[in-house]
């Protein structure tokens, strides 16, 4: 696939070409998922449907060679996923902390096991897939706290924070940046990098409303994205969450780790991806922004039949492996295991999202 540059400071790469399978997927989402989400956004009350996707995904087979085991993080579950060819050597080398997408409302360990396995295999390292608590049961600040607990667990196994890449898709992309920020604010050190796939990074819909993709996205209408903002704010008000959450695009960024962002060329969340990439680069942080021609929201999840998804996962693997190679070439930095403590003792160190 060829590449050309977009007019953003992050020197974005445009991956041209959309295969027939990817076009079929886009057509299907545009005529099923998007109308359903738009209808949900028009309801005069907040509706939280049961997480049927997560239950149905139990039936999906994991990629051949995948191994995983359950991990108890105290207030949520997780699983350590080893993709095909990844050695089970606890605490040795790099690791990925993965935070699934689903608009903070749906999906979980089952829906994302296949994607996490493929990313683990491409990167050559294990991945901790965190089943963080979600709305409407808990506000987003608790999702961030659960992600931070996942990071603590990896550190307790012997991984160094500078060898851990924090990754996530959609809402999980928001959490990837938020957990990285919370870890640094808590004095744990800086993670190796951040990988964000089709990330939601700004709850303010104003920038999306004036973006060229405001009405082109195959998955989300502008109304649906705006409604998610209202739902999250309403829940935080009911739970008595004080102050406003700081979205990733508005966080201090100068000390953030190198970042890779993937997004589809017609996604409404391209507005967030471009804004974040520009602000990271302006802050002096290395950021690779790859825009995939006509690919849908988190198209990487369709790697079993969409070739662009497999290419994207290969790029993620190369990025993560490059981070690990960069760290091994440096002198060993200060170990931060002294910050690891019991889950119940570290809730106060979780920074707001």
Secondary structure by P-SEA (a helix, b strand, c coil): cbbbbccccccccccccccaaaaaaaaaaaacaaaaaaaaaaccbbbbccaaaaaaaccccccccbbbbbbbcccbbbbbccccccccccccccccbbbbbcccccccccccaaaaaaaaaaacbbbbbbbccccccccaaaaaaaaaaaaaaaaaaccccccbbbbbccaaaaaaaaaaaaaaaaccccccbbbbcccccccccccccccccccccccccaaaaaaaaaaaaaaaaaacccccccccccccccccccbbbbbcccccaaaaaaaaaaaaaaabbbbbbbbcccccccccccccccaaaaaaaaaaaaaaaaaaaaaaacccccccccccccccccccccccc
